[in-house]
Amino acid sequence: MWNLFYKNNYNDPVYITMSNLPSELINYIYSYDPEHRIRLDEVHEELLYETNTYICDNDMCEEEFDIRHENSKTNIRISFMTCHFCSAYCESYGRWSVQYDLRKMNRR
């Protein structure tokens, strides 16, 4: 449509319609960048990855996982810490490991 306006197709219905519009509206229409949606999709994918991907707090696993996955265990409170685990197995071992480390630290 960008080219239709500048090709000087005076008999074209698009040109006739566009020429009757106010200049502010014509400027707004031509400010649209069709590549914007493609680039924005990439940004959204990266944002979803950054906000929904955690690293398992189990010191023997430390795997990246998506918190939206049904097996993930997130926001588990252990003493004063909030932990995120990729599975129930990692949660059980990770909870034990963190509590063990806290008990060792308090003995000294």
Secondary structure as the mmCIF struct_conf table of DSSP 4:
data_model
#
loop_
_struct_conf.conf_type_id
_struct_conf.id
_struct_conf.beg_label_comp_id
_struct_conf.beg_label_asym_id
_struct_conf.beg_label_seq_id
_struct_conf.end_label_comp_id
_struct_conf.end_label_asym_id
_struct_conf.end_label_seq_id
HELX_RH_AL_P HELX_RH_AL_P1 TRP A 2 TYR A 6
TURN_TY1_P TURN_TY1_P1 LYS A 7 ASN A 8
TURN_TY1_P TURN_TY1_P2 TYR A 10 ASN A 11
HELX_RH_AL_P HELX_RH_AL_P2 PRO A 13 SER A 19
TURN_TY1_P TURN_TY1_P3 ASN A 20 ASN A 20
BEND BEND1 LEU A 21 LEU A 21
HELX_RH_AL_P HELX_RH_AL_P3 SER A 23 TYR A 30
TURN_TY1_P TURN_TY1_P4 SER A 31 SER A 31
TURN_TY1_P TURN_TY1_P5 PRO A 34 PRO A 34
HELX_RH_AL_P HELX_RH_AL_P4 GLU A 35 ASN A 52
STRN STRN1 THR A 53 ILE A 55
TURN_TY1_P TURN_TY1_P6 ASP A 59 CYS A 61
STRN STRN2 GLU A 64 ASP A 66
TURN_TY1_P TURN_TY1_P7 ILE A 67 ARG A 68
BEND BEND2 HIS A 69 HIS A 69
TURN_TY1_P TURN_TY1_P8 GLU A 70 ASN A 71
STRN STRN3 LYS A 73 ILE A 78
TURN_TY1_P TURN_TY1_P9 SER A 79 PHE A 80
STRN STRN4 MET A 81 PHE A 85
BEND BEND3 CYS A 86 SER A 87
HELX_RH_AL_P HELX_RH_AL_P5 ALA A 88 ARG A 107
#
